């Protein structure tokens, strides 16, 4: 950047990374290309993405911490802000959906993730307008699912997500559907869970409604007997392009 030229770092790696004190290494680059463990054709693939011949659509399958001191702290894993030091002592900064992260020790570092689960950039932009839920049967009742040997996958509900490509070029988006589980669960719930997703191509300026089926096993949790159970309560079902921008939501009620 001191040469006043665009600088892109291509990271060939096998795990999340940090980038020096206060991630200073990122302050002097324009883009970070996370390549993970690419194959023989990676050179051609990288050139396609960097040159704009291909519009990237990949998303992270984990959150990246800002510092190694965050590992196993309040920002990993995604637990609710309600019980004990493993969750949060409310010293951190809330993120857009309300979760409070724990710095876990006095620190000058922001306790939020450096990059969130589900995050990934595109050369275009997508705007989420709504998510509506259509139960397969009404009402939805609490139930214990059969064992794997006798279980037949069944759709519990369908989430219809309305999204618009508001940019100037065509692009592919990974639509992510999350659940914030009922606070009445008999154990500490995750802050939210990815329960479904779909990858769709959307032309510039186009609005689409994508129907994403959610199976019973996607919403079920293991009970104290080791069986998958759909618990009663209100589930907040949200959709977005990453785990911290899922800002459209609807409520699913299980009796």
C-alpha positions as CSV (number, residue, x, y, z in Angstrom):
1,X,0.0,0.0,0.0
2,X,3.0,2.4,0.6
3,X,3.6,1.9,-3.2
4,X,0.0,3.2,-3.7
5,X,-0.9,-0.1,-5.4
6,X,-3.8,-2.5,-4.6
7,X,-2.4,-5.2,-2.4
8,X,-4.1,-8.7,-2.1
9,X,-2.8,-11.3,0.4
10,X,-3.5,-14.9,-0.7
11,X,-3.5,-17.0,2.4
12,X,-2.7,-20.7,1.9
13,X,-3.6,-22.3,5.3
14,X,-5.3,-25.1,7.2
15,X,-7.0,-23.2,10.0
16,X,-8.2,-19.7,11.1
17,X,-5.4,-17.1,11.3
18,X,-4.5,-14.0,13.2
19,X,-2.3,-11.3,11.7
20,X,0.0,-9.9,14.4
21,X,-0.5,-7.4,17.2
22,X,-4.0,-5.9,16.8
23,X,-4.0,-7.7,13.4
24,X,-1.8,-4.9,12.0
25,X,-1.0,-7.2,9.1
26,X,-4.4,-6.4,7.6
27,X,-4.1,-2.7,7.9
28,X,-1.8,-2.5,4.9
29,X,-3.7,-4.7,2.5
30,X,-6.8,-4.2,0.4
31,X,-8.1,-7.7,0.4
32,X,-7.6,-11.1,2.0
33,X,-8.0,-14.3,-0.2
34,X,-8.5,-17.3,2.1
35,X,-7.5,-20.2,-0.1
36,X,-7.2,-23.0,2.5
37,X,-5.6,-26.1,0.9
38,X,-6.1,-25.6,-2.8
39,X,-5.3,-28.1,-5.6
40,X,-3.2,-28.0,-8.8
41,X,-5.6,-25.6,-10.6
42,X,-5.6,-23.0,-7.8
43,X,-3.4,-20.6,-9.8
44,X,-6.0,-20.4,-12.6
45,X,-8.9,-20.2,-10.0
46,X,-7.2,-17.4,-8.1
47,X,-6.6,-15.4,-11.3
48,X,-10.3,-15.8,-12.2
49,X,-11.4,-14.4,-8.9
50,X,-8.9,-11.6,-8.6
51,X,-9.5,-10.5,-12.2
52,X,-13.2,-10.5,-11.8
53,X,-13.9,-13.3,-14.3
54,X,-15.5,-15.2,-11.4
55,X,-17.6,-13.5,-8.7
56,X,-16.7,-15.2,-5.4
57,X,-19.4,-16.7,-3.2
58,X,-17.6,-18.8,-0.5
59,X,-18.5,-18.4,3.2
60,X,-16.5,-19.3,6.3
61,X,-17.4,-22.5,8.1
62,X,-16.1,-21.1,11.4
63,X,-15.5,-17.8,13.2
64,X,-12.0,-16.4,13.2
65,X,-10.7,-15.0,16.6
66,X,-9.0,-11.6,16.8
67,X,-6.3,-13.0,19.0
68,X,-5.2,-16.5,20.1
69,X,-6.3,-15.5,23.6
70,X,-9.9,-15.6,22.5
71,X,-9.7,-19.3,21.7
72,X,-12.1,-21.2,24.1
73,X,-13.2,-17.8,25.4
74,X,-16.5,-16.1,25.2
75,X,-16.5,-15.7,21.4
76,X,-15.8,-19.5,20.8
77,X,-18.1,-21.4,20.7
78,X,-21.3,-19.4,20.1
79,X,-23.0,-19.8,23.5
80,X,-25.7,-17.7,25.0
81,X,-24.9,-14.8,27.4
82,X,-26.6,-16.2,30.5
83,X,-24.6,-18.6,32.6
84,X,-21.1,-18.6,33.9
85,X,-17.7,-17.4,32.9
86,X,-17.6,-19.8,29.9
87,X,-20.4,-17.7,28.4
88,X,-19.9,-14.0,29.1
89,X,-19.3,-11.8,32.1
90,X,-20.7,-8.9,30.1
91,X,-17.3,-7.1,29.7
92,X,-17.4,-7.2,25.9
93,X,-19.1,-5.2,23.2
94,X,-22.5,-6.4,21.8
95,X,-22.6,-7.4,18.2
96,X,-25.4,-6.4,15.8
97,X,-27.8,-9.2,16.9
98,X,-27.3,-8.6,20.6
99,X,-24.8,-11.2,21.7
100,X,-22.3,-10.0,24.3
101,X,-18.7,-11.3,24.0
102,X,-16.4,-11.9,26.9
103,X,-12.9,-10.6,26.7
104,X,-12.2,-13.2,29.3
105,X,-9.4,-11.1,30.8
106,X,-8.6,-7.4,30.9
107,X,-7.5,-6.7,27.4
108,X,-7.3,-3.9,24.9
109,X,-8.6,-6.2,22.2
110,X,-12.1,-6.2,20.9
111,X,-13.7,-9.5,22.0
112,X,-15.9,-9.9,18.9
113,X,-14.7,-12.3,16.2
114,X,-12.4,-10.9,13.5
115,X,-14.5,-12.7,10.9
116,X,-17.8,-14.3,11.7
117,X,-19.1,-17.7,10.9
118,X,-20.8,-17.6,7.4
119,X,-18.9,-14.4,6.4
120,X,-17.6,-14.0,2.8
121,X,-17.4,-11.2,0.3
122,X,-18.8,-10.8,-3.2
123,X,-18.3,-8.2,-6.0
124,X,-22.0,-7.4,-5.6
125,X,-24.4,-6.8,-2.7
126,X,-27.4,-8.7,-1.5
127,X,-30.3,-7.2,0.5
128,X,-32.6,-9.5,2.6
129,X,-36.2,-8.4,2.8
130,X,-38.1,-11.1,4.6
131,X,-38.3,-14.7,5.8
132,X,-41.6,-16.4,6.1
133,X,-42.3,-19.9,7.6
134,X,-44.7,-22.5,6.3
135,X,-45.1,-25.4,8.7
136,X,-45.6,-28.9,7.1
137,X,-48.3,-29.6,9.7
138,X,-50.1,-27.3,12.1
139,X,-49.7,-27.1,15.0
140,X,-46.1,-28.3,15.3
141,X,-45.9,-30.5,18.4
142,X,-43.0,-31.5,20.6
143,X,-41.7,-35.0,19.9
144,X,-38.9,-37.4,20.2
145,X,-37.5,-38.6,16.9
146,X,-37.2,-42.3,16.2
147,X,-33.7,-43.9,16.2
148,X,-31.6,-43.6,13.1
149,X,-32.4,-47.1,12.0
150,X,-36.1,-46.4,11.8
151,X,-36.1,-42.6,11.1
152,X,-37.4,-41.3,7.8
153,X,-36.4,-37.6,7.1
154,X,-39.4,-35.3,7.2
155,X,-39.8,-31.6,6.5
156,X,-40.8,-29.7,9.6
157,X,-41.3,-26.3,7.8
158,X,-40.2,-24.4,4.8
159,X,-38.5,-21.0,5.1
160,X,-39.1,-18.7,2.2
161,X,-36.4,-16.0,2.0
162,X,-36.8,-12.9,-0.2
163,X,-33.5,-11.5,-1.3
164,X,-32.4,-8.9,-3.9
165,X,-29.1,-8.5,-5.7
166,X,-28.7,-4.7,-5.3
167,X,-25.4,-4.6,-7.1
168,X,-24.4,-4.0,-10.7
169,X,-23.2,-7.5,-11.6
170,X,-24.7,-11.0,-11.3
171,X,-23.7,-13.0,-8.3
172,X,-24.2,-16.2,-6.3
173,X,-25.3,-16.0,-2.6
174,X,-25.3,-18.6,0.1
175,X,-28.6,-17.9,2.0
176,X,-28.2,-19.0,5.6
177,X,-31.0,-19.9,8.0
178,X,-30.4,-19.8,11.7
179,X,-32.4,-20.6,14.9
180,X,-32.2,-18.9,18.2
181,X,-33.7,-21.6,20.5
182,X,-36.3,-21.1,23.3
183,X,-34.9,-19.9,26.6
184,X,-37.0,-22.5,28.3
185,X,-34.7,-25.3,27.2
186,X,-33.5,-27.5,30.1
187,X,-29.8,-26.8,29.3
188,X,-27.7,-23.9,28.1
189,X,-28.7,-23.2,24.5
190,X,-26.4,-22.1,21.7
191,X,-26.7,-18.4,20.9
192,X,-27.9,-19.5,17.5
193,X,-27.6,-22.5,15.2
194,X,-27.2,-22.8,11.4
195,X,-30.2,-25.1,10.5
196,X,-30.3,-24.8,6.7
197,X,-28.8,-23.0,3.7
198,X,-29.1,-22.8,0.0
199,X,-26.8,-21.4,-2.8
200,X,-28.6,-19.4,-5.5
201,X,-27.6,-17.4,-8.5
202,X,-29.2,-14.0,-8.7
203,X,-28.9,-11.5,-11.6
204,X,-28.1,-7.9,-11.0
205,X,-31.3,-6.1,-9.9
206,X,-33.3,-9.3,-9.5
207,X,-35.4,-10.2,-6.5
208,X,-36.0,-13.9,-5.8
209,X,-38.0,-15.9,-3.2
210,X,-36.0,-19.0,-2.2
211,X,-37.8,-21.9,-0.5
212,X,-35.5,-23.7,1.9
213,X,-36.9,-26.9,3.6
214,X,-35.9,-27.5,7.2
215,X,-36.1,-31.1,8.4
216,X,-37.2,-32.3,11.9
217,X,-33.6,-33.3,12.6
218,X,-32.4,-29.8,11.8
219,X,-34.3,-28.2,14.6
220,X,-34.1,-31.1,17.1
221,X,-31.6,-31.3,20.0
222,X,-30.3,-34.2,22.0
223,X,-32.1,-34.7,25.3
224,X,-30.7,-36.2,28.5
225,X,-31.4,-39.7,27.2
226,X,-29.3,-39.1,24.1
227,X,-32.4,-39.0,21.8
228,X,-33.1,-36.2,19.3
229,X,-36.1,-34.2,20.5
230,X,-38.0,-31.2,19.2
231,X,-38.6,-29.1,22.3
232,X,-41.6,-26.9,22.8
233,X,-41.3,-23.1,22.8
234,X,-40.7,-20.2,20.4
235,X,-37.8,-20.5,18.0
236,X,-36.6,-17.3,16.3
237,X,-35.8,-18.2,12.8
238,X,-33.6,-15.7,10.9
239,X,-32.0,-15.5,7.5
240,X,-29.0,-13.6,6.1
241,X,-25.7,-13.7,4.3
242,X,-23.7,-14.5,7.4
243,X,-24.3,-15.3,11.1
244,X,-24.1,-11.6,12.2
245,X,-26.2,-10.1,9.4
246,X,-29.2,-12.4,9.6
247,X,-31.5,-9.5,10.3
248,X,-34.8,-10.7,9.0
249,X,-36.7,-13.1,11.2
250,X,-39.9,-14.9,12.0
251,X,-41.1,-17.0,15.0
252,X,-41.8,-20.7,14.9
253,X,-44.0,-22.0,17.7
254,X,-43.8,-25.6,18.9
255,X,-46.4,-26.8,21.4
